[in-house]
């Protein structure tokens, strides 16, 4: 086989591969639509169910706090079912960009060793659905995975509270500390 024929065959295989990959990618992404500006994001999957997340200003910050201080963030998630689909599972995620709060590791300072001094509580309405420790934690933390089943449009309201816990002991190691995060809502697999 001549070099020219080999080049034509290779070029043909490359073109077919590119077209196949492009068509496959278009097929899989054509059924997904995500819209938003970071503080208000909408997702729509295969015309099945629509979920809209709205947190207003998305940043939650706690700076120069004293023990007992808290920062709260209200946000909502609207679920719009269709005739074919009325169940959705989503994860509420806290994306922590700055967290300088630390554990006490020297009891001679008068503090409580390894106390969870920075905590969160996630409520849906008045019900606490998740809570935990955030001391020294950064990056993305899944706070809750929620499955909703509804036959009509409904908005679920949530409140996230980040608290600098008062241990009733010296907490000088956490003076002038900063916590900054954003709330994210992502589609998740049901368990």
Secondary structure, DSSP 8 states (H G I E B T S, - for coil): --HHHHHHHHHHHHHHHHHHHHHHHHHHHHTEEEEE-SSEEEEEETTTEEEEEE-SS-EEEEES--TT-EEEEEEEEEEEE-SS--EEEEEEEEEEEEE----B--GGGTS-BT---EEEEEEETTEEEEEEE-TT--EEEEEEEEEEE-SS-EEEEEEEEEEE---SS--GGGTT-EEEEEEEEEE----
